[in-house]
């Protein structure tokens, strides 16, 4: 039977996180999840960027607008345009993801 990894598990070389689990752990440590029971190791990159923690009405600097006039965030480099479906749209809730 599979068992999800639990936040705070210690391995021989310390705690191990993939990128999205690390970000969720930082959000949790910062109190962004209030008193909700959240297990950050279950978060995917999409789970992290869909949280409504981001200001979607910020005034982007001119260099950001020049690089990509239609984006909600600032992407200055890259051959491919980054798209983040449902960016900053989900209110965190207890036992999320």
GIPEHU-V361796 format. One record per pair of residues at least 24 apart in sequence whose ideal C-beta (glycine too) atoms are under 10 Angstrom apart, sorted by sequence separation. I is the first residue (numbers start at 1). GAP is how many residues later the second one is. If there is no record, write none. Layout:
BEGIN
((I GAP) (I GAP))
END
This chain:
BEGIN
((17 24) (19 24) (20 24) (21 24) (23 24) (24 24) (27 24) (49 24) (16 25) (18 25) (19 25) (20 25) (23 25) (15 26) (18 26) (19 26) (20 26) (21 26) (22 26) (23 26) (27 26) (18 27) (20 27) (21 27) (24 27) (20 28) (23 28) (19 29) (20 29) (54 30) (7 31) (8 31) (56 31) (7 32) (8 32) (9 32) (56 32) (6 33) (7 33) (8 33) (54 33) (55 33) (56 33) (5 34) (6 34) (7 34) (50 34) (52 34) (54 34) (4 35) (5 35) (6 35) (7 35) (49 35) (50 35) (52 35) (53 35) (54 35) (5 36) (6 36) (49 36) (50 36) (51 36) (52 36) (4 37) (5 37) (49 37) (50 37) (51 37) (52 37) (53 37) (4 38) (46 38) (49 38) (50 38) (51 38) (52 38) (53 38) (45 39) (46 39) (49 39) (50 39) (51 39) (52 39) (53 39) (46 40) (49 40) (50 40) (51 40) (52 40) (46 41) (49 41) (51 41) (47 43) (46 44) (47 45) (51 45) (51 46) (50 47) (47 49) (48 49) (47 50) (46 51) (42 53) (43 53) (44 53) (38 54) (42 54) (43 54) (38 55) (42 55) (36 56) (38 56) (39 56) (40 56) (41 56) (36 57) (37 57) (38 57) (39 57) (40 57) (34 58) (36 58) (37 58) (38 58) (39 58) (33 59) (34 59) (35 59) (36 59) (37 59) (38 59) (32 60) (33 60) (34 60) (36 60) (33 61) (33 63) (28 64) (27 65) (24 72) (24 73) (20 77))
END
